[in-house]
Amino acid sequence: MSARTRRVLGLFIIMFGLALYCILVMKLAVLILPIHWAVDLLFYAVAGIIWIFPAYWVMRRMGA
């Protein structure tokens, strides 16, 4: 696979994957979050960091 093809494919994977991740996080937040503001803070902090790991893996594969 050429480098350009990997980059384009990686771009689409990141775009659609991040959009899907956001939808799933929002649906989960609606189910569990109206508990306390501290739980909201912790949930969004963790959810905001977790997406970095798969995106990092895809970006590494794009450059390889």
C-alpha positions in Angstrom: 0.0 0.0 0.0 1.4 3.4 -0.9 2.1 6.1 1.7 -0.6 8.3 0.2 -3.2 5.6 0.4 -2.3 4.9 4.0 -2.6 8.5 4.9 -6.0 8.9 3.2 -7.3 5.7 4.7 -6.0 6.8 8.1 -7.7 10.2 7.8 -11.1 8.6 7.1 -10.6 6.1 10.0 -9.8 8.9 12.4 -12.7 11.1 11.2 -15.3 8.4 11.3 -13.9 6.7 14.4 -13.8 9.9 16.4 -17.4 10.8 15.3 -18.6 7.3 16.4 -16.7 7.6 19.7 -18.3 11.0 20.4 -21.8 9.6 19.7 -21.1 6.6 22.0 -19.7 8.8 24.8 -22.8 11.1 24.6 -25.2 8.1 24.7 -23.3 6.7 27.7 -23.3 10.1 29.4 -27.0 10.5 29.0 -27.5 7.1 30.7 -25.2 7.5 33.7 -24.3 11.1 34.4 -26.9 13.2 36.0 -25.5 12.0 39.4 -23.1 14.6 40.6 -20.9 17.3 39.1 -17.7 15.5 40.3 -18.7 12.3 38.5 -19.4 14.4 35.3 -16.0 15.9 35.6 -14.2 12.6 36.0 -16.2 10.9 33.2 -15.5 13.7 30.7 -11.8 13.8 31.7 -11.4 10.1 31.1 -13.5 10.1 27.9 -11.4 13.0 26.6 -8.2 11.2 27.1 -9.1 7.6 26.0 -9.6 8.5 22.3 -6.0 9.5 22.1 -4.7 5.9 22.2 -6.5 4.5 19.2 -5.9 7.8 17.2 -2.2 7.5 18.1 -2.1 3.9 16.8 -3.7 4.9 13.5 -1.4 7.8 13.1 1.6 5.6 13.7 0.3 3.2 11.1 -0.2 6.0 8.6 3.5 7.1 8.9 4.9 3.5 8.8 
